[in-house]
Amino acid sequence: MNLNFTKEACVDNIHDAINVEKNGADQIELCSRLDLDGLTPSKKLILQTIRAVSVPIKVMIRSRPGDFTYNQDDINTMLDSIRFCLKNGINDIAFGALNSKRKIDEKNINQIISRYKELNITFHKAIDLVDNQIDEIKKLLKFNQIKAILTSGGQKNAIEGQENIKKLFECFKNKIDIIAAGKITNKNITKIHNTLGLKIYHGKKIVNN
């Protein structure tokens, strides 16, 4: 088993951003309010993090807590956040949108990617709320800017969702990156990797911080 994989640390403050880099994180997903499963970080925090770390930064774009079904005001708020990221040299974002039927919201996704073709998007764990992950991920393949899917395999965490994550990887491994997430730590990541063999793993405690 190839143990060469990327560790993406999820943080919501500058102190943790600095520490995870020191402790071996390969890249950072920057959020606010991890207690609410992550919202868009403040502009101040984005700028602080850009100045403080040298590893790649991915910014969570999620304007409010709750569901992932967005109205136009929500989308406009998130477009403003994306513009700020791009202006400051960040092309990588985590974003996801579902419609009221818990399917991929292609209309709202297209609003974003049609404006900003330079984006690299990870479709976040909203994908764990859909009824059929394979069918919904197939819809995302048409969007060239969507490079990865962040998932717990539709379960509470990556450990419980390992079999589903493995199926997704086998189905899409040559088309889009599957990033495992949910209770992955520096203590269990090697064991999880031995089962899944993915390129990227994501977690709040993925390095010893």
C-alpha positions as CSV (number, residue, x, y, z in Angstrom):
1,M,0.0,0.0,0.0
2,N,1.4,3.4,-1.0
3,L,1.5,5.6,2.1
4,N,2.0,8.8,0.1
5,F,-1.2,10.7,0.7
6,T,-2.2,14.3,1.4
7,K,-3.4,15.4,4.9
8,E,-5.9,18.3,4.7
9,A,-6.5,19.9,8.1
10,C,-9.8,21.7,8.8
11,V,-9.3,24.8,11.0
12,D,-11.4,27.8,12.1
13,N,-8.8,30.0,13.7
14,I,-5.3,31.3,13.0
15,H,-3.7,29.5,16.0
16,D,-4.8,26.1,14.7
17,A,-3.8,27.1,11.1
18,I,-0.2,27.8,12.2
19,N,-0.1,24.7,14.4
20,V,-1.3,22.2,11.8
21,E,1.2,23.4,9.3
22,K,4.0,22.9,11.9
23,N,2.7,19.4,12.6
24,G,2.7,18.2,9.1
25,A,-0.6,19.2,7.4
26,D,-0.2,19.3,3.6
27,Q,-3.0,21.8,3.1
28,I,-5.7,23.6,5.1
29,E,-9.4,24.0,4.7
30,L,-10.2,27.3,6.4
31,C,-13.7,27.8,8.0
32,S,-15.4,29.6,10.7
33,R,-17.7,27.9,13.3
34,L,-16.7,24.3,13.1
35,D,-19.3,23.7,15.8
36,L,-21.8,24.4,13.0
37,D,-19.9,22.1,10.6
38,G,-18.1,25.1,9.1
39,L,-19.1,28.4,7.6
40,T,-17.3,31.0,5.4
41,P,-14.4,32.5,7.4
42,S,-14.2,36.2,7.9
43,K,-12.2,38.2,5.5
44,K,-9.8,39.1,8.4
45,L,-9.2,35.4,9.1
46,I,-8.6,34.7,5.4
47,L,-6.0,37.4,5.2
48,Q,-4.3,36.4,8.5
49,T,-4.0,32.8,7.3
50,I,-2.6,33.8,3.9
51,R,0.1,35.7,5.7
52,A,0.8,33.1,8.4
53,V,1.1,29.8,6.5
54,S,2.8,28.6,3.3
55,V,0.7,25.4,2.6
56,P,-2.2,25.6,0.2
57,I,-5.4,27.1,1.6
58,K,-8.9,26.0,0.6
59,V,-11.7,28.2,1.9
60,M,-15.2,27.0,2.9
61,I,-17.9,28.9,1.1
62,R,-21.1,28.5,3.2
63,S,-23.0,31.6,4.1
64,R,-25.2,30.2,6.9
65,P,-25.8,27.2,9.0
66,G,-28.6,24.7,8.4
67,D,-29.4,23.1,5.1
68,F,-27.7,23.4,1.7
69,T,-30.7,24.7,-0.2
70,Y,-29.9,28.3,-1.0
71,N,-31.9,31.3,-2.3
72,Q,-30.5,34.1,-4.4
73,D,-29.5,36.2,-1.5
74,D,-27.4,33.3,-0.1
75,I,-25.8,32.8,-3.5
76,N,-25.0,36.5,-3.8
77,T,-23.4,36.5,-0.4
78,M,-21.2,33.5,-1.3
79,L,-20.3,35.0,-4.7
80,D,-19.0,38.0,-2.8
81,S,-16.9,35.7,-0.6
82,I,-15.5,33.9,-3.7
83,R,-14.5,37.2,-5.3
84,F,-12.6,38.2,-2.2
85,C,-10.8,34.8,-2.2
86,L,-9.8,35.1,-5.8
87,K,-8.7,38.7,-5.4
88,N,-6.3,37.5,-2.7
89,G,-4.9,34.5,-4.6
90,I,-7.1,31.7,-3.3
91,N,-8.6,29.6,-6.1
92,D,-9.6,26.6,-4.0
93,I,-12.9,26.5,-2.3
94,A,-15.2,24.0,-0.6
95,F,-18.9,24.5,-1.7
96,G,-22.0,22.4,-2.1
97,A,-25.7,23.1,-2.9
98,L,-28.7,20.8,-2.9
99,N,-32.3,21.5,-4.0
100,S,-35.4,20.9,-1.9
101,K,-35.5,17.3,-3.1
102,R,-31.9,16.7,-1.7
103,K,-30.4,16.4,-5.2
104,I,-27.5,18.3,-6.6
105,D,-28.6,21.9,-7.3
106,E,-27.1,22.3,-10.8
107,K,-28.6,25.8,-11.3
108,N,-26.9,27.3,-8.3
109,I,-23.6,25.5,-8.9
110,N,-23.7,26.8,-12.5
111,Q,-24.2,30.4,-11.2
112,I,-20.9,30.2,-9.5
113,I,-18.7,28.3,-11.9
114,S,-20.0,30.2,-15.0
115,R,-18.7,33.4,-13.4
116,Y,-15.4,32.1,-12.1
117,K,-13.8,29.5,-14.3
118,E,-10.5,29.7,-12.4
119,L,-12.0,28.0,-9.3
120,N,-11.0,24.6,-8.1
121,I,-14.0,23.3,-6.1
122,T,-14.4,20.5,-3.6
123,F,-18.0,19.6,-3.3
124,H,-18.4,19.3,0.4
125,K,-20.2,16.9,2.7
126,A,-23.6,18.1,1.5
127,I,-23.1,15.0,-0.8
128,D,-23.7,12.8,2.3
129,L,-27.3,14.0,2.5
130,V,-28.4,12.8,-1.0
131,D,-30.2,9.6,-1.5
132,N,-27.9,8.1,-4.2
133,Q,-24.4,9.4,-4.1
134,I,-23.2,7.7,-7.3
135,D,-26.0,9.2,-9.4
136,E,-25.5,12.7,-7.9
137,I,-21.7,12.6,-8.3
138,K,-22.2,11.7,-12.0
139,K,-24.1,15.0,-12.4
140,L,-21.1,16.9,-11.0
141,L,-18.7,15.4,-13.5
142,K,-20.0,17.9,-16.2
143,F,-18.5,20.8,-14.2
144,N,-14.8,21.0,-14.9
145,Q,-14.1,23.2,-11.9
146,I,-15.3,20.5,-9.5
147,K,-12.2,18.6,-8.7
148,A,-13.0,16.6,-5.6
149,I,-15.8,15.2,-3.4
150,L,-15.6,15.4,0.4
151,T,-17.5,12.6,2.0
152,S,-18.1,10.2,4.9
153,G,-19.8,7.8,2.5
154,G,-23.2,9.0,3.6
155,Q,-22.6,7.9,7.2
156,K,-21.8,9.7,10.4
157,N,-18.0,9.4,9.9
158,A,-15.4,7.9,7.6
159,I,-15.0,4.8,9.7
160,E,-18.7,3.9,9.4
161,G,-18.7,4.9,5.8
162,Q,-15.6,3.1,4.7
163,E,-17.3,0.6,2.4
164,N,-19.3,3.3,0.7
165,I,-16.3,5.5,0.3
166,K,-14.4,2.6,-1.3
167,K,-17.2,2.1,-3.8
168,L,-17.1,5.8,-4.7
169,F,-13.4,5.6,-5.2
170,E,-13.6,2.6,-7.4
171,C,-16.4,4.2,-9.5
172,F,-14.8,7.6,-9.9
173,K,-11.1,7.2,-9.3
174,N,-10.1,8.3,-12.8
175,K,-12.6,11.1,-13.0
176,I,-12.7,13.1,-9.7
177,D,-10.8,12.9,-6.3
178,I,-12.7,11.3,-3.4
179,I,-11.6,12.9,-0.1
180,A,-12.5,10.9,3.0
181,A,-13.7,12.9,6.1
182,G,-15.3,12.4,9.5
183,K,-13.4,11.4,12.6
184,I,-10.1,10.9,10.8
185,T,-7.2,11.6,13.2
186,N,-3.5,11.3,13.2
187,K,-4.0,8.0,15.2
188,N,-6.3,6.2,12.8
189,I,-5.3,7.7,9.4
190,T,-2.8,4.9,8.5
191,K,-5.4,2.2,9.2
192,I,-8.1,4.0,7.2
193,H,-5.7,4.5,4.3
194,N,-4.8,0.8,4.3
195,T,-8.4,0.1,3.7
196,L,-9.3,3.0,1.3
197,G,-6.1,3.9,-0.5
198,L,-7.2,7.4,-1.3
199,K,-5.0,10.4,-2.3
200,I,-6.4,12.8,0.3
201,Y,-7.8,12.7,3.8
202,H,-9.5,15.5,5.7
203,G,-10.1,16.1,9.4
204,K,-9.9,18.5,12.4
205,K,-7.4,16.3,14.1
206,I,-5.6,14.8,11.2
207,V,-2.2,15.9,12.5
208,N,-1.1,15.9,16.1
209,N,-1.9,19.5,17.2
